[in-house]
Amino acid sequence: MSHKYTIYVNIKESGDTLIVCLYVNDLIFTGNNSKMFGDLKQAMIKEFEMMNIDLMSYYLGIEIK
C-alpha cells in the first residue's frame, strides 16, 4: 500500500531548517530561516491558489501561542 508523507523536512548544510506539515488543505511550516519561508511561499503560490492567513492561533482544535 502506498502512503503519502505529511511532514517534509529540508535541512541545509548551514543548519538552516524548514519543516512543512500538510493536513488535508492546510499547509503549516516552521524553521529557523525566514528566507526559506519566503522561498517556499513563492514556490507554492506559483503552483497553487493559496491564501496566507499569517500566524496560526488554532490548529485541529489546539490553541497555539
PyMOL Python script that loads the backbone (N, CA, C, O; Angstrom):
from pymol import cmd

cmd.read_pdbstr("""\
ATOM      1  N   MET A   1       0.847  -1.177   0.000  1.00  0.00           N
ATOM      2  CA  MET A   1       0.000   0.000   0.000  1.00  0.00           C
ATOM      3  C   MET A   1       0.895   1.242   0.000  1.00  0.00           C
ATOM      4  O   MET A   1       1.878   1.300   0.738  1.00  0.00           O
ATOM      5  N   SER A   2       0.558   2.223  -0.817  1.00  0.00           N
ATOM      6  CA  SER A   2       1.331   3.458  -0.927  1.00  0.00           C
ATOM      7  C   SER A   2       0.850   4.470   0.104  1.00  0.00           C
ATOM      8  O   SER A   2      -0.351   4.639   0.314  1.00  0.00           O
ATOM      9  N   HIS A   3       1.801   5.139   0.742  1.00  0.00           N
ATOM     10  CA  HIS A   3       1.487   6.179   1.721  1.00  0.00           C
ATOM     11  C   HIS A   3       2.104   7.491   1.264  1.00  0.00           C
ATOM     12  O   HIS A   3       3.180   7.506   0.666  1.00  0.00           O
ATOM     13  N   LYS A   4       1.432   8.569   1.543  1.00  0.00           N
ATOM     14  CA  LYS A   4       1.976   9.892   1.250  1.00  0.00           C
ATOM     15  C   LYS A   4       2.323  10.548   2.576  1.00  0.00           C
ATOM     16  O   LYS A   4       1.493  10.638   3.480  1.00  0.00           O
ATOM     17  N   TYR A   5       3.546  10.998   2.673  1.00  0.00           N
ATOM     18  CA  TYR A   5       4.002  11.628   3.901  1.00  0.00           C
ATOM     19  C   TYR A   5       3.354  12.985   4.085  1.00  0.00           C
ATOM     20  O   TYR A   5       3.024  13.656   3.108  1.00  0.00           O
ATOM     21  N   THR A   6       3.171  13.392   5.324  1.00  0.00           N
ATOM     22  CA  THR A   6       2.565  14.680   5.608  1.00  0.00           C
ATOM     23  C   THR A   6       3.539  15.634   6.287  1.00  0.00           C
ATOM     24  O   THR A   6       3.185  16.784   6.548  1.00  0.00           O
ATOM     25  N   ILE A   7       4.738  15.192   6.574  1.00  0.00           N
ATOM     26  CA  ILE A   7       5.764  16.062   7.142  1.00  0.00           C
ATOM     27  C   ILE A   7       7.000  15.973   6.258  1.00  0.00           C
ATOM     28  O   ILE A   7       7.527  14.894   5.991  1.00  0.00           O
ATOM     29  N   TYR A   8       7.440  17.138   5.817  1.00  0.00           N
ATOM     30  CA  TYR A   8       8.636  17.218   4.981  1.00  0.00           C
ATOM     31  C   TYR A   8       9.653  18.104   5.686  1.00  0.00           C
ATOM     32  O   TYR A   8       9.297  19.134   6.259  1.00  0.00           O
ATOM     33  N   VAL A   9      10.910  17.703   5.643  1.00  0.00           N
ATOM     34  CA  VAL A   9      11.970  18.452   6.314  1.00  0.00           C
ATOM     35  C   VAL A   9      13.080  18.743   5.308  1.00  0.00           C
ATOM     36  O   VAL A   9      13.519  17.854   4.579  1.00  0.00           O
ATOM     37  N   ASN A  10      13.528  20.002   5.278  1.00  0.00           N
ATOM     38  CA  ASN A  10      14.645  20.406   4.437  1.00  0.00           C
ATOM     39  C   ASN A  10      15.711  20.978   5.371  1.00  0.00           C
ATOM     40  O   ASN A  10      15.494  22.015   5.998  1.00  0.00           O
ATOM     41  N   ILE A  11      16.851  20.314   5.465  1.00  0.00           N
ATOM     42  CA  ILE A  11      17.951  20.782   6.294  1.00  0.00           C
ATOM     43  C   ILE A  11      19.147  21.037   5.391  1.00  0.00           C
ATOM     44  O   ILE A  11      19.640  20.130   4.721  1.00  0.00           O
ATOM     45  N   LYS A  12      19.607  22.280   5.380  1.00  0.00           N
ATOM     46  CA  LYS A  12      20.759  22.648   4.554  1.00  0.00           C
ATOM     47  C   LYS A  12      22.053  22.410   5.333  1.00  0.00           C
ATOM     48  O   LYS A  12      22.028  22.274   6.557  1.00  0.00           O
ATOM     49  N   GLU A  13      23.174  22.362   4.627  1.00  0.00           N
ATOM     50  CA  GLU A  13      24.474  22.147   5.263  1.00  0.00           C
ATOM     51  C   GLU A  13      24.771  23.207   6.313  1.00  0.00           C
ATOM     52  O   GLU A  13      25.474  22.940   7.287  1.00  0.00           O
ATOM     53  N   SER A  14      24.243  24.402   6.120  1.00  0.00           N
ATOM     54  CA  SER A  14      24.466  25.502   7.068  1.00  0.00           C
ATOM     55  C   SER A  14      23.705  25.304   8.375  1.00  0.00           C
ATOM     56  O   SER A  14      23.941  26.021   9.347  1.00  0.00           O
ATOM     57  N   GLY A  15      22.786  24.326   8.400  1.00  0.00           N
ATOM     58  CA  GLY A  15      21.959  24.097   9.578  1.00  0.00           C
ATOM     59  C   GLY A  15      20.584  24.735   9.467  1.00  0.00           C
ATOM     60  O   GLY A  15      19.718  24.502  10.310  1.00  0.00           O
ATOM     61  N   ASP A  16      20.379  25.549   8.417  1.00  0.00           N
ATOM     62  CA  ASP A  16      19.058  26.137   8.203  1.00  0.00           C
ATOM     63  C   ASP A  16      18.057  25.014   7.957  1.00  0.00           C
ATOM     64  O   ASP A  16      18.318  24.084   7.194  1.00  0.00           O
ATOM     65  N   THR A  17      16.910  25.119   8.618  1.00  0.00           N
ATOM     66  CA  THR A  17      15.922  24.041   8.583  1.00  0.00           C
ATOM     67  C   THR A  17      14.542  24.591   8.255  1.00  0.00           C
ATOM     68  O   THR A  17      14.148  25.649   8.744  1.00  0.00           O
ATOM     69  N   LEU A  18      13.814  23.857   7.420  1.00  0.00           N
ATOM     70  CA  LEU A  18      12.427  24.178   7.100  1.00  0.00           C
ATOM     71  C   LEU A  18      11.622  22.892   7.291  1.00  0.00           C
ATOM     72  O   LEU A  18      11.944  21.856   6.710  1.00  0.00           O
ATOM     73  N   ILE A  19      10.582  22.969   8.105  1.00  0.00           N
ATOM     74  CA  ILE A  19       9.691  21.827   8.348  1.00  0.00           C
ATOM     75  C   ILE A  19       8.315  22.207   7.823  1.00  0.00           C
ATOM     76  O   ILE A  19       7.757  23.236   8.205  1.00  0.00           O
ATOM     77  N   VAL A  20       7.771  21.369   6.940  1.00  0.00           N
ATOM     78  CA  VAL A  20       6.472  21.631   6.322  1.00  0.00           C
ATOM     79  C   VAL A  20       5.527  20.504   6.694  1.00  0.00           C
ATOM     80  O   VAL A  20       5.838  19.328   6.500  1.00  0.00           O
ATOM     81  N   CYS A  21       4.371  20.872   7.229  1.00  0.00           N
ATOM     82  CA  CYS A  21       3.335  19.889   7.590  1.00  0.00           C
ATOM     83  C   CYS A  21       2.110  20.150   6.719  1.00  0.00           C
ATOM     84  O   CYS A  21       1.667  21.288   6.570  1.00  0.00           O
ATOM     85  N   LEU A  22       1.582  19.091   6.157  1.00  0.00           N
ATOM     86  CA  LEU A  22       0.402  19.185   5.311  1.00  0.00           C
ATOM     87  C   LEU A  22      -0.686  18.311   5.906  1.00  0.00           C
ATOM     88  O   LEU A  22      -0.473  17.127   6.165  1.00  0.00           O
ATOM     89  N   TYR A  23      -1.852  18.901   6.121  1.00  0.00           N
ATOM     90  CA  TYR A  23      -3.007  18.148   6.609  1.00  0.00           C
ATOM     91  C   TYR A  23      -4.226  18.622   5.834  1.00  0.00           C
ATOM     92  O   TYR A  23      -4.620  19.784   5.937  1.00  0.00           O
ATOM     93  N   VAL A  24      -4.812  17.738   5.072  1.00  0.00           N
ATOM     94  CA  VAL A  24      -5.966  17.997   4.217  1.00  0.00           C
ATOM     95  C   VAL A  24      -5.662  19.210   3.330  1.00  0.00           C
ATOM     96  O   VAL A  24      -4.932  19.071   2.348  1.00  0.00           O
ATOM     97  N   ASN A  25      -6.195  20.388   3.645  1.00  0.00           N
ATOM     98  CA  ASN A  25      -5.930  21.554   2.810  1.00  0.00           C
ATOM     99  C   ASN A  25      -5.160  22.645   3.561  1.00  0.00           C
ATOM    100  O   ASN A  25      -5.141  23.799   3.130  1.00  0.00           O
ATOM    101  N   ASP A  26      -4.530  22.285   4.673  1.00  0.00           N
ATOM    102  CA  ASP A  26      -3.728  23.232   5.449  1.00  0.00           C
ATOM    103  C   ASP A  26      -2.253  22.929   5.271  1.00  0.00           C
ATOM    104  O   ASP A  26      -1.832  21.774   5.327  1.00  0.00           O
ATOM    105  N   LEU A  27      -1.480  23.964   5.059  1.00  0.00           N
ATOM    106  CA  LEU A  27      -0.033  23.860   4.929  1.00  0.00           C
ATOM    107  C   LEU A  27       0.566  24.717   6.037  1.00  0.00           C
ATOM    108  O   LEU A  27       0.356  25.929   6.077  1.00  0.00           O
ATOM    109  N   ILE A  28       1.311  24.082   6.931  1.00  0.00           N
ATOM    110  CA  ILE A  28       1.923  24.779   8.055  1.00  0.00           C
ATOM    111  C   ILE A  28       3.418  24.564   7.965  1.00  0.00           C
ATOM    112  O   ILE A  28       3.880  23.451   7.712  1.00  0.00           O
ATOM    113  N   PHE A  29       4.174  25.632   8.174  1.00  0.00           N
ATOM    114  CA  PHE A  29       5.621  25.456   8.124  1.00  0.00           C
ATOM    115  C   PHE A  29       6.301  26.263   9.216  1.00  0.00           C
ATOM    116  O   PHE A  29       5.798  27.289   9.672  1.00  0.00           O
ATOM    117  N   THR A  30       7.459  25.765   9.617  1.00  0.00           N
ATOM    118  CA  THR A  30       8.269  26.410  10.642  1.00  0.00           C
ATOM    119  C   THR A  30       9.732  26.134  10.334  1.00  0.00           C
ATOM    120  O   THR A  30      10.047  25.319   9.467  1.00  0.00           O
ATOM    121  N   GLY A  31      10.594  26.792  11.022  1.00  0.00           N
ATOM    122  CA  GLY A  31      12.013  26.586  10.819  1.00  0.00           C
ATOM    123  C   GLY A  31      12.810  27.714  11.447  1.00  0.00           C
ATOM    124  O   GLY A  31      12.301  28.465  12.280  1.00  0.00           O
ATOM    125  N   ASN A  32      14.058  27.824  11.041  1.00  0.00           N
ATOM    126  CA  ASN A  32      14.924  28.827  11.649  1.00  0.00           C
ATOM    127  C   ASN A  32      15.483  29.835  10.644  1.00  0.00           C
ATOM    128  O   ASN A  32      16.444  30.541  10.949  1.00  0.00           O
ATOM    129  N   ASN A  33      14.882  29.910   9.433  1.00  0.00           N
ATOM    130  CA  ASN A  33      15.383  30.822   8.420  1.00  0.00           C
ATOM    131  C   ASN A  33      14.197  31.440   7.678  1.00  0.00           C
ATOM    132  O   ASN A  33      13.511  30.757   6.918  1.00  0.00           O
ATOM    133  N   SER A  34      13.959  32.732   7.901  1.00  0.00           N
ATOM    134  CA  SER A  34      12.795  33.381   7.298  1.00  0.00           C
ATOM    135  C   SER A  34      12.899  33.457   5.768  1.00  0.00           C
ATOM    136  O   SER A  34      11.870  33.513   5.095  1.00  0.00           O
ATOM    137  N   LYS A  35      14.106  33.460   5.208  1.00  0.00           N
ATOM    138  CA  LYS A  35      14.242  33.459   3.748  1.00  0.00           C
ATOM    139  C   LYS A  35      13.686  32.160   3.160  1.00  0.00           C
ATOM    140  O   LYS A  35      13.066  32.167   2.096  1.00  0.00           O
ATOM    141  N   MET A  36      13.913  31.056   3.857  1.00  0.00           N
ATOM    142  CA  MET A  36      13.360  29.780   3.396  1.00  0.00           C
ATOM    143  C   MET A  36      11.834  29.823   3.416  1.00  0.00           C
ATOM    144  O   MET A  36      11.194  29.220   2.554  1.00  0.00           O
ATOM    145  N   PHE A  37      11.238  30.529   4.388  1.00  0.00           N
ATOM    146  CA  PHE A  37       9.782  30.681   4.438  1.00  0.00           C
ATOM    147  C   PHE A  37       9.293  31.392   3.183  1.00  0.00           C
ATOM    148  O   PHE A  37       8.363  30.942   2.515  1.00  0.00           O
ATOM    149  N   GLY A  38       9.941  32.513   2.880  1.00  0.00           N
ATOM    150  CA  GLY A  38       9.544  33.292   1.709  1.00  0.00           C
ATOM    151  C   GLY A  38       9.704  32.519   0.416  1.00  0.00           C
ATOM    152  O   GLY A  38       8.847  32.590  -0.466  1.00  0.00           O
ATOM    153  N   ASP A  39      10.804  31.775   0.297  1.00  0.00           N
ATOM    154  CA  ASP A  39      11.028  30.967  -0.912  1.00  0.00           C
ATOM    155  C   ASP A  39       9.945  29.909  -1.066  1.00  0.00           C
ATOM    156  O   ASP A  39       9.448  29.684  -2.170  1.00  0.00           O
ATOM    157  N   LEU A  40       9.575  29.257   0.035  1.00  0.00           N
ATOM    158  CA  LEU A  40       8.520  28.236  -0.013  1.00  0.00           C
ATOM    159  C   LEU A  40       7.188  28.870  -0.403  1.00  0.00           C
ATOM    160  O   LEU A  40       6.476  28.340  -1.256  1.00  0.00           O
ATOM    161  N   LYS A  41       6.849  29.999   0.216  1.00  0.00           N
ATOM    162  CA  LYS A  41       5.582  30.658  -0.101  1.00  0.00           C
ATOM    163  C   LYS A  41       5.508  31.031  -1.577  1.00  0.00           C
ATOM    164  O   LYS A  41       4.481  30.810  -2.218  1.00  0.00           O
ATOM    165  N   GLN A  42       6.582  31.592  -2.123  1.00  0.00           N
ATOM    166  CA  GLN A  42       6.589  31.987  -3.531  1.00  0.00           C
ATOM    167  C   GLN A  42       6.457  30.777  -4.453  1.00  0.00           C
ATOM    168  O   GLN A  42       5.729  30.832  -5.444  1.00  0.00           O
ATOM    169  N   ALA A  43       7.152  29.691  -4.136  1.00  0.00           N
ATOM    170  CA  ALA A  43       7.064  28.485  -4.956  1.00  0.00           C
ATOM    171  C   ALA A  43       5.650  27.902  -4.927  1.00  0.00           C
ATOM    172  O   ALA A  43       5.137  27.462  -5.956  1.00  0.00           O
ATOM    173  N   MET A  44       5.029  27.899  -3.759  1.00  0.00           N
ATOM    174  CA  MET A  44       3.681  27.347  -3.633  1.00  0.00           C
ATOM    175  C   MET A  44       2.646  28.223  -4.336  1.00  0.00           C
ATOM    176  O   MET A  44       1.711  27.709  -4.951  1.00  0.00           O
ATOM    177  N   ILE A  45       2.811  29.547  -4.245  1.00  0.00           N
ATOM    178  CA  ILE A  45       1.876  30.467  -4.897  1.00  0.00           C
ATOM    179  C   ILE A  45       1.915  30.303  -6.409  1.00  0.00           C
ATOM    180  O   ILE A  45       0.892  30.464  -7.074  1.00  0.00           O
ATOM    181  N   LYS A  46       3.088  29.984  -6.964  1.00  0.00           N
ATOM    182  CA  LYS A  46       3.198  29.768  -8.410  1.00  0.00           C
ATOM    183  C   LYS A  46       2.421  28.536  -8.859  1.00  0.00           C
ATOM    184  O   LYS A  46       1.925  28.496  -9.984  1.00  0.00           O
ATOM    185  N   GLU A  47       2.311  27.540  -8.001  1.00  0.00           N
ATOM    186  CA  GLU A  47       1.690  26.264  -8.370  1.00  0.00           C
ATOM    187  C   GLU A  47       0.226  26.134  -7.952  1.00  0.00           C
ATOM    188  O   GLU A  47      -0.550  25.447  -8.616  1.00  0.00           O
ATOM    189  N   PHE A  48      -0.154  26.794  -6.848  1.00  0.00           N
ATOM    190  CA  PHE A  48      -1.477  26.567  -6.266  1.00  0.00           C
ATOM    191  C   PHE A  48      -2.147  27.892  -5.909  1.00  0.00           C
ATOM    192  O   PHE A  48      -1.482  28.897  -5.657  1.00  0.00           O
ATOM    193  N   GLU A  49      -3.466  27.867  -5.896  1.00  0.00           N
ATOM    194  CA  GLU A  49      -4.215  29.017  -5.392  1.00  0.00           C
ATOM    195  C   GLU A  49      -4.136  28.951  -3.873  1.00  0.00           C
ATOM    196  O   GLU A  49      -4.601  27.992  -3.257  1.00  0.00           O
ATOM    197  N   MET A  50      -3.548  29.970  -3.281  1.00  0.00           N
ATOM    198  CA  MET A  50      -3.309  29.920  -1.838  1.00  0.00           C
ATOM    199  C   MET A  50      -3.765  31.197  -1.161  1.00  0.00           C
ATOM    200  O   MET A  50      -3.902  32.247  -1.787  1.00  0.00           O
ATOM    201  N   MET A  51      -3.994  31.075   0.138  1.00  0.00           N
ATOM    202  CA  MET A  51      -4.361  32.202   0.965  1.00  0.00           C
ATOM    203  C   MET A  51      -3.424  32.212   2.164  1.00  0.00           C
ATOM    204  O   MET A  51      -3.263  31.190   2.830  1.00  0.00           O
ATOM    205  N   ASN A  52      -2.807  33.349   2.446  1.00  0.00           N
ATOM    206  CA  ASN A  52      -1.913  33.462   3.584  1.00  0.00           C
ATOM    207  C   ASN A  52      -2.694  34.041   4.759  1.00  0.00           C
ATOM    208  O   ASN A  52      -3.098  35.204   4.724  1.00  0.00           O
ATOM    209  N   ILE A  53      -2.907  33.243   5.788  1.00  0.00           N
ATOM    210  CA  ILE A  53      -3.661  33.695   6.953  1.00  0.00           C
ATOM    211  C   ILE A  53      -2.731  34.261   8.017  1.00  0.00           C
ATOM    212  O   ILE A  53      -3.208  34.796   9.018  1.00  0.00           O
ATOM    213  N   ASP A  54      -1.433  34.162   7.833  1.00  0.00           N
ATOM    214  CA  ASP A  54      -0.420  34.692   8.747  1.00  0.00           C
ATOM    215  C   ASP A  54      -0.196  33.726   9.903  1.00  0.00           C
ATOM    216  O   ASP A  54      -0.282  32.512   9.715  1.00  0.00           O
ATOM    217  N   LEU A  55       0.086  34.237  11.080  1.00  0.00           N
ATOM    218  CA  LEU A  55       0.434  33.366  12.202  1.00  0.00           C
ATOM    219  C   LEU A  55      -0.778  32.559  12.654  1.00  0.00           C
ATOM    220  O   LEU A  55      -1.904  33.055  12.661  1.00  0.00           O
ATOM    221  N   MET A  56      -0.532  31.326  13.023  1.00  0.00           N
ATOM    222  CA  MET A  56      -1.574  30.393  13.410  1.00  0.00           C
ATOM    223  C   MET A  56      -1.932  30.595  14.883  1.00  0.00           C
ATOM    224  O   MET A  56      -1.052  30.830  15.711  1.00  0.00           O
ATOM    225  N   SER A  57      -3.231  30.504  15.207  1.00  0.00           N
ATOM    226  CA  SER A  57      -3.646  30.580  16.600  1.00  0.00           C
ATOM    227  C   SER A  57      -4.321  29.276  17.052  1.00  0.00           C
ATOM    228  O   SER A  57      -4.250  28.919  18.228  1.00  0.00           O
ATOM    229  N   TYR A  58      -4.968  28.572  16.130  1.00  0.00           N
ATOM    230  CA  TYR A  58      -5.582  27.279  16.428  1.00  0.00           C
ATOM    231  C   TYR A  58      -5.284  26.318  15.287  1.00  0.00           C
ATOM    232  O   TYR A  58      -5.239  26.726  14.126  1.00  0.00           O
ATOM    233  N   TYR A  59      -5.080  25.046  15.608  1.00  0.00           N
ATOM    234  CA  TYR A  59      -4.895  24.003  14.604  1.00  0.00           C
ATOM    235  C   TYR A  59      -5.446  22.703  15.161  1.00  0.00           C
ATOM    236  O   TYR A  59      -5.006  22.234  16.210  1.00  0.00           O
ATOM    237  N   LEU A  60      -6.403  22.127  14.464  1.00  0.00           N
ATOM    238  CA  LEU A  60      -7.061  20.891  14.895  1.00  0.00           C
ATOM    239  C   LEU A  60      -7.599  21.008  16.312  1.00  0.00           C
ATOM    240  O   LEU A  60      -7.540  20.054  17.087  1.00  0.00           O
ATOM    241  N   GLY A  61      -8.127  22.190  16.647  1.00  0.00           N
ATOM    242  CA  GLY A  61      -8.712  22.410  17.962  1.00  0.00           C
ATOM    243  C   GLY A  61      -7.714  22.696  19.060  1.00  0.00           C
ATOM    244  O   GLY A  61      -8.100  22.825  20.221  1.00  0.00           O
ATOM    245  N   ILE A  62      -6.442  22.799  18.726  1.00  0.00           N
ATOM    246  CA  ILE A  62      -5.405  23.061  19.731  1.00  0.00           C
ATOM    247  C   ILE A  62      -4.980  24.517  19.605  1.00  0.00           C
ATOM    248  O   ILE A  62      -4.655  24.977  18.510  1.00  0.00           O
ATOM    249  N   GLU A  63      -4.980  25.251  20.725  1.00  0.00           N
ATOM    250  CA  GLU A  63      -4.561  26.642  20.699  1.00  0.00           C
ATOM    251  C   GLU A  63      -3.036  26.731  20.632  1.00  0.00           C
ATOM    252  O   GLU A  63      -2.335  26.064  21.393  1.00  0.00           O
ATOM    253  N   ILE A  64      -2.536  27.552  19.724  1.00  0.00           N
ATOM    254  CA  ILE A  64      -1.118  27.758  19.522  1.00  0.00           C
ATOM    255  C   ILE A  64      -0.768  29.164  19.980  1.00  0.00           C
ATOM    256  O   ILE A  64      -1.403  30.129  19.555  1.00  0.00           O
ATOM    257  N   LYS A  65       0.228  29.290  20.835  1.00  0.00           N
ATOM    258  CA  LYS A  65       0.641  30.632  21.312  1.00  0.00           C
ATOM    259  C   LYS A  65       2.072  30.873  20.943  1.00  0.00           C
ATOM    260  O   LYS A  65       2.618  31.933  21.246  1.00  0.00           O
TER     261      LYS A  65
END
""", "prot")
cmd.dss("prot")
cmd.show_as("cartoon", "prot")
cmd.util.cbc("prot")
cmd.orient("prot")
